[in-house]
Amino acid sequence: LFGSIPGSRTAIVLPEEGVTISYESLRRQVAAVADVLASAGVSRGDRVAMAFPNGLPGIVCFLAASVAGTAAPLNPGYREEEFRFYLADTAATLLLVPPAGAEDARRAAEGRVPVLTAALDSAGEVRLSGGGGGRTAPPPSPDEVALVLHTSGSTGRPKRVPLTHRN
């Protein structure tokens, strides 16, 4: 991930939080979260839904989900019935949310999709709840699906749009 960019260069600046993340830190955090997802059973083709506000946990989880499986980001402002539709439509195997909030997403997932939380730890790094180890997420190939988005079509019903790593 971002292999040709020197690790010391700035990857992300979060001015609201006064945080600057280097590529080395971003790579390390994404790999660690991807490994936790792999240890939780996520593999190629498994869709990992997420509902985060803007911020580092959302960025790291999005990239990690695309490495371990397929990222399926959802608007954190959706209502419960919208989350229920998107979780079913993507056949999400896991839902990632912040430790607080995302109540509609949690209710939609209840009894259907396991939920893990992601937050910044005291060192300013993203960590997943239930973060057991043991498995390493292998790097994806360019032709594997990295991301599933939804777009409305002529019928007005959202349609899945897969994007590969090459895209």
KOLDOTI-416608 format. One record per residue (C-alpha): residue number from 1; x, y, z. Coordinates in nm, 4 decimals. Example, Ala and Ser with C-alpha at 12.3 -4.5 7.8 and 13.67 -1.06 7.14 Angstrom:
+-----+----------+----------+----------+
!   k !        u !        v !        w !
+-----+----------+----------+----------+
!   1 !   1.2300 !  -0.4500 !   0.7800 !
!   2 !   1.3670 !  -0.1060 !   0.7140 !
+-----+----------+----------+----------+
This chain:
+-----+----------+----------+----------+
!   k !        u !        v !        w !
+-----+----------+----------+----------+
!   1 !   0.0000 !   0.0000 !   0.0000 !
!   2 !   0.1566 !   0.3265 !  -0.1149 !
!   3 !   0.4829 !   0.1304 !  -0.1459 !
!   4 !   0.6714 !   0.3780 !  -0.3629 !
!   5 !   0.6126 !   0.6778 !  -0.1364 !
!   6 !   0.8769 !   0.7407 !   0.1330 !
!   7 !   0.7440 !   0.6525 !   0.4780 !
!   8 !   0.8418 !   0.9845 !   0.6294 !
!   9 !   0.6222 !   1.1860 !   0.3921 !
!  10 !   0.2883 !   1.3191 !   0.5147 !
!  11 !  -0.0067 !   1.1049 !   0.4107 !
!  12 !  -0.2944 !   1.2616 !   0.6061 !
!  13 !  -0.3499 !   1.5906 !   0.7837 !
!  14 !  -0.6487 !   1.6194 !   1.0160 !
!  15 !  -0.6473 !   1.9895 !   1.1050 !
!  16 !  -0.9519 !   1.9686 !   1.3355 !
!  17 !  -0.7654 !   1.7208 !   1.5540 !
!  18 !  -0.4158 !   1.8639 !   1.5043 !
!  19 !  -0.2967 !   1.5270 !   1.3706 !
!  20 !  -0.0485 !   1.4556 !   1.0911 !
!  21 !  -0.0005 !   1.0947 !   0.9820 !
!  22 !   0.3029 !   0.9752 !   0.7858 !
!  23 !   0.2815 !   0.7102 !   0.5154 !
!  24 !   0.4766 !   0.4751 !   0.7419 !
!  25 !   0.2204 !   0.5168 !   1.0201 !
!  26 !  -0.0699 !   0.4844 !   0.7771 !
!  27 !   0.0763 !   0.1649 !   0.6277 !
!  28 !   0.1339 !   0.0163 !   0.9725 !
!  29 !  -0.2174 !   0.1031 !   1.0970 !
!  30 !  -0.3889 !  -0.0257 !   0.7825 !
!  31 !  -0.1916 !  -0.3521 !   0.7973 !
!  32 !  -0.2726 !  -0.3991 !   1.1675 !
!  33 !  -0.6451 !  -0.3410 !   1.1175 !
!  34 !  -0.6488 !  -0.5606 !   0.8038 !
!  35 !  -0.4862 !  -0.8384 !   1.0087 !
!  36 !  -0.7536 !  -0.8033 !   1.2798 !
!  37 !  -1.0209 !  -0.8251 !   1.0086 !
!  38 !  -0.8529 !  -1.1367 !   0.8655 !
!  39 !  -0.8356 !  -1.2854 !   1.2161 !
!  40 !  -1.2088 !  -1.2120 !   1.2512 !
!  41 !  -1.2688 !  -1.4269 !   0.9423 !
!  42 !  -1.2769 !  -1.1643 !   0.6673 !
!  43 !  -1.1293 !  -1.2891 !   0.3405 !
!  44 !  -1.1306 !  -1.1962 !  -0.0289 !
!  45 !  -1.4741 !  -1.1013 !  -0.1500 !
!  46 !  -1.6203 !  -1.0583 !   0.1992 !
!  47 !  -1.7818 !  -0.7185 !   0.2266 !
!  48 !  -1.7020 !  -0.5091 !   0.5298 !
!  49 !  -1.9598 !  -0.2350 !   0.5853 !
!  50 !  -1.8648 !   0.0729 !   0.7812 !
!  51 !  -2.0390 !   0.3845 !   0.9057 !
!  52 !  -1.7927 !   0.6477 !   1.0266 !
!  53 !  -1.7862 !   1.0239 !   1.0373 !
!  54 !  -1.4854 !   1.1858 !   0.8690 !
!  55 !  -1.1619 !   1.1084 !   1.0523 !
!  56 !  -0.8704 !   0.8711 !   1.0852 !
!  57 !  -1.0706 !   0.5642 !   1.2003 !
!  58 !  -1.2849 !   0.5863 !   0.8867 !
!  59 !  -0.9816 !   0.6242 !   0.6594 !
!  60 !  -0.7845 !   0.3383 !   0.8148 !
!  61 !  -1.0863 !   0.1047 !   0.8290 !
!  62 !  -1.1779 !   0.1801 !   0.4674 !
!  63 !  -0.8271 !   0.0965 !   0.3448 !
!  64 !  -0.7934 !  -0.2061 !   0.5733 !
!  65 !  -1.1292 !  -0.3471 !   0.4614 !
!  66 !  -1.0208 !  -0.3131 !   0.0987 !
!  67 !  -0.7024 !  -0.5092 !   0.1777 !
!  68 !  -0.8619 !  -0.7892 !   0.3828 !
!  69 !  -1.1844 !  -0.8122 !   0.1815 !
!  70 !  -1.3996 !  -0.5520 !   0.0097 !
!  71 !  -1.4866 !  -0.2139 !   0.1630 !
!  72 !  -1.8550 !  -0.1203 !   0.1644 !
!  73 !  -1.8683 !   0.2309 !   0.3135 !
!  74 !  -2.2095 !   0.3565 !   0.4224 !
!  75 !  -2.3306 !   0.7058 !   0.5003 !
!  76 !  -2.3326 !   0.7405 !   0.8811 !
!  77 !  -2.6438 !   0.9579 !   0.8458 !
!  78 !  -2.8606 !   0.6745 !   0.7112 !
!  79 !  -3.1679 !   0.5701 !   0.9085 !
!  80 !  -3.2045 !   0.2166 !   1.0439 !
!  81 !  -3.4138 !   0.0919 !   0.7504 !
!  82 !  -3.1554 !   0.2288 !   0.5031 !
!  83 !  -2.8738 !   0.0540 !   0.6888 !
!  84 !  -3.0782 !  -0.2649 !   0.6900 !
!  85 !  -3.1190 !  -0.2426 !   0.3099 !
!  86 !  -2.7495 !  -0.1727 !   0.2423 !
!  87 !  -2.6244 !  -0.4384 !   0.4825 !
!  88 !  -2.8447 !  -0.6961 !   0.3095 !
!  89 !  -2.7737 !  -0.5701 !  -0.0421 !
!  90 !  -2.3976 !  -0.5873 !   0.0061 !
!  91 !  -2.4214 !  -0.9158 !   0.1994 !
!  92 !  -2.1934 !  -0.7540 !   0.4579 !
!  93 !  -2.0094 !  -1.0030 !   0.6764 !
!  94 !  -1.9059 !  -0.7396 !   0.9309 !
!  95 !  -1.9989 !  -0.3835 !   1.0295 !
!  96 !  -1.7407 !  -0.1367 !   1.1614 !
!  97 !  -1.8603 !   0.1639 !   1.3621 !
!  98 !  -1.7179 !   0.4161 !   1.6093 !
!  99 !  -1.7424 !   0.3253 !   1.9808 !
! 100 !  -2.0183 !   0.5825 !   2.0375 !
! 101 !  -2.3069 !   0.6696 !   1.8102 !
! 102 !  -2.4083 !   0.4908 !   1.4905 !
! 103 !  -2.7136 !   0.3609 !   1.6775 !
! 104 !  -2.9237 !   0.3138 !   1.3627 !
! 105 !  -2.6434 !   0.1092 !   1.2043 !
! 106 !  -2.6065 !  -0.1008 !   1.5188 !
! 107 !  -2.9813 !  -0.1704 !   1.5358 !
! 108 !  -2.9896 !  -0.2644 !   1.1660 !
! 109 !  -2.7020 !  -0.5088 !   1.2173 !
! 110 !  -2.8336 !  -0.6597 !   1.5406 !
! 111 !  -2.8731 !  -1.0349 !   1.5052 !
! 112 !  -2.7684 !  -1.0192 !   1.1392 !
! 113 !  -2.4140 !  -0.8860 !   1.1076 !
! 114 !  -2.1341 !  -0.8868 !   1.3690 !
! 115 !  -2.0259 !  -0.5386 !   1.4783 !
! 116 !  -1.6754 !  -0.4231 !   1.5710 !
! 117 !  -1.5803 !  -0.0759 !   1.6833 !
! 118 !  -1.2786 !   0.1259 !   1.5770 !
! 119 !  -1.1318 !   0.4141 !   1.7711 !
! 120 !  -0.8103 !   0.6023 !   1.8288 !
! 121 !  -0.6066 !   0.4648 !   2.1171 !
! 122 !  -0.4037 !   0.6775 !   2.3573 !
! 123 !  -0.1121 !   0.6786 !   2.1108 !
! 124 !  -0.3352 !   0.8179 !   1.8344 !
! 125 !  -0.3523 !   0.4913 !   1.6385 !
! 126 !  -0.6675 !   0.3204 !   1.5128 !
! 127 !  -0.7563 !  -0.0017 !   1.6932 !
! 128 !  -1.0472 !  -0.2412 !   1.6479 !
! 129 !  -1.2430 !  -0.3917 !   1.9351 !
! 130 !  -1.2059 !  -0.7646 !   1.9718 !
! 131 !  -0.8691 !  -0.7319 !   1.8075 !
! 132 !  -0.7396 !  -1.0834 !   1.8260 !
! 133 !  -0.4479 !  -1.1773 !   1.6084 !
! 134 !  -0.3154 !  -1.4791 !   1.4363 !
! 135 !  -0.3909 !  -1.4172 !   1.0705 !
! 136 !  -0.2257 !  -1.1861 !   0.8232 !
! 137 !  -0.4256 !  -1.0300 !   0.5433 !
! 138 !  -0.2454 !  -1.1089 !   0.2170 !
! 139 !  -0.2017 !  -0.8232 !  -0.0303 !
! 140 !  -0.4827 !  -0.8027 !  -0.2862 !
! 141 !  -0.4291 !  -0.8339 !  -0.6596 !
! 142 !  -0.5115 !  -0.5430 !  -0.8939 !
! 143 !  -0.8162 !  -0.7250 !  -1.0345 !
! 144 !  -0.9806 !  -0.8004 !  -0.6992 !
! 145 !  -1.2733 !  -0.5855 !  -0.5890 !
! 146 !  -1.1581 !  -0.3212 !  -0.3419 !
! 147 !  -1.4781 !  -0.1273 !  -0.2959 !
! 148 !  -1.8518 !  -0.1532 !  -0.3451 !
! 149 !  -2.0450 !   0.1705 !  -0.3778 !
! 150 !  -2.4114 !   0.2283 !  -0.4495 !
! 151 !  -2.5514 !   0.4588 !  -0.7105 !
! 152 !  -2.9084 !   0.5232 !  -0.8123 !
! 153 !  -3.0140 !   0.4019 !  -1.1523 !
! 154 !  -3.3048 !   0.4719 !  -1.3806 !
! 155 !  -3.5394 !   0.2882 !  -1.1433 !
! 156 !  -3.4336 !   0.4988 !  -0.8455 !
! 157 !  -3.3326 !   0.1833 !  -0.6567 !
! 158 !  -2.9637 !   0.1916 !  -0.5577 !
! 159 !  -2.7387 !  -0.0409 !  -0.7533 !
! 160 !  -2.4049 !  -0.1917 !  -0.6446 !
! 161 !  -2.0986 !  -0.0649 !  -0.8289 !
! 162 !  -1.7815 !  -0.2706 !  -0.7686 !
! 163 !  -1.4409 !  -0.1065 !  -0.8175 !
! 164 !  -1.1227 !  -0.3091 !  -0.8408 !
! 165 !  -0.7872 !  -0.2188 !  -0.6900 !
! 166 !  -0.6686 !  -0.1388 !  -1.0413 !
! 167 !  -0.9476 !   0.1224 !  -1.0670 !
+-----+----------+----------+----------+
